[in-house]
Amino acid sequence: MPRAGDLSAIHCDSNPVPTKTNPLGVKGAGEAGSVGALPAVGNALADALSPLGIRDIPMPATPERLWRLIRAARS
């Protein structure tokens, strides 16, 4: 198992340039790990429901909305 002592030193820099897209000038951080989750789940739902002819799944994909899509596709 690698430990902190096995890794090379890491140097972090800052880029203090405010963004022009909001009044506070703040930028987001940390959402990169969650950005792909929604498309992945949406694609999995589309793949799972494609045999029923369902091609479009409106968001939010709540259980009730999915149930209604499946019921409509079967009728």
N, C-alpha and C positions, 0 to 999 in steps of 0.2 A: 504494500500500500504506500503510494507516494506521500511524503510529508512535506511541510512547508520548507524544511531545510534542503530538500531535494530539488526545489525549484529555483530558477534564476530570479534575480531581483526584478521587480516591476516598478516602473516609473510612470506616474500618472500626471497628466497636465490638465489644465482647465482652459476653457475657451469662453471667457466672460463677455460674450456678445449677446445682448438682449434680442429676442425675436420680435418681429414687427407684427406678428399675427394675433397678439392679444394685448390688452392695456397694461398688464403687469410686466410684460417682457420675459415671462418665464417659459422654460422649455420642459417638456416631459422627460422622465427618466425611468427606466425600469420596465416599461411596458413591452419591450421587444420580445420577452419570453412568452407573453400572452397574446400577441398579435395573431399568431398562426392558429390559435385554438378554435376560434369561431369558424373560419373557413374549413378547417379539418373536420369539425363536427358537421357542418353543413354539407360537405361533400360526402361524408359517411352516410348521412340521412338520405341524400339524393341517390346514392348508390344502392342503399337498402330498399328504397321505395320505387326505384326505377322499374322493377318487374310489374308493378301495378300501373305503370304509365305516368307516374308522378314525376314531373321534371322540374317544377318550381316549388320551393318550400319557403313561404314568406316567414320573415323573422319578426318577432321571436318565435322559435320553434317550440312552442309549449306542448305538453302532452295532449291537451285538448285540441289544439290546432292540428297536430299530426293525426289524431284520431279522426277528426272531421275530414281531413284529406284522404285518409284510407277508406273511410265510409263512402265518400263521394266517388272514389275511384272504383269501388266494388259495385256501385249501383249503376 
